[in-house]
Amino acid sequence: MKQHIAHIALVVNDYDEAIQFYTKKLNFDLIEDTVLSDTKRWVLVRPKGATECCLLLAKAVGDEQKSHAGNQTGGRVFLFLHTDDFWRDCHEMVANGINFVREPKEEEYGTVAVFEDLYGNLWDLIGEKKR
């Protein structure tokens, strides 16, 4: 048997502002943007070079969902973005206006810093330790 996680739903307030953030600020690729109805779209983004899991940008509907945009994990780090060059990506993200809430730190597994997306979800940027 072979299984994999294909998509992770990320609650957003607006499709277009989320696409803009992920493609322009984080330099992700827009994989798909299909209109499903007057109010719903199927929007997939993923980091450049990735072939695995995509983020499904899911527009919040109703007060309950809207209250979770930006706080899908109760304030914990939600997603982990691994990179082949930590400092290249960290500097580019800072230049693109990404807010880092925890400065880069050397850990046993590599270099890590915590940033927030446009809604406040926390992400780890991780550069694996060179062996």
Secondary structure, DSSP 8 states (H G I E B T S, - for coil): ------EEEEEES-HHHHHHIIIIIS--EEEEEEE-SSS-EEEEEE-TT--S-EEEEEE--HHHHHHHTT-TTTTSEEEEEEES-HHHHHHHHHHTT-EEEEEEEEETTEEEEEEE-TT--EEEEEEE---
